[in-house]
Amino acid sequence: MGKTKVFHGITPEVWECVKKTSHVEHGTVYDPPNGDKGTATTKTIVGDVVLNFSLDPAASTVTYTIVKKPFLASQNQIWNGTQETIDGCRS
């Protein structure tokens, strides 16, 4: 997997849930909070994970791009965690 990943099936309800869940569970801050494009920053004990996001409501997709990550965090860990949050918001 690369530094950019597209997630499909992102309805407005799923998107709001993803932002809320990631904030509650991981302290992720979306800036701007209600924007379709911006950054999502999560502070971890090994360093910050910073992702750019771009929501496309018409296509029901969100594209994330890794801007910064700690050496100890793999891209797969970031994408798997993101997918788990999305899947949790769909159920």
Sequence and secondary structure as in RCSB ss.txt:
>XXXX:A:sequence
MGKTKVFHGITPEVWECVKKTSHVEHGTVYDPPNGDKGTATTKTIVGDVVLNFSLDPAASTVTYTIVKKPFLASQ
NQIWNGTQETIDGCRS
>XXXX:A:secstr
  SEEEEE   HHHHHHHHHHHHHHH  EEESTT SEEEEEEEETTEEEEEEEEEETTTTEEEEEEEE  TTS H
HHHHHHHHHHHHHHH 
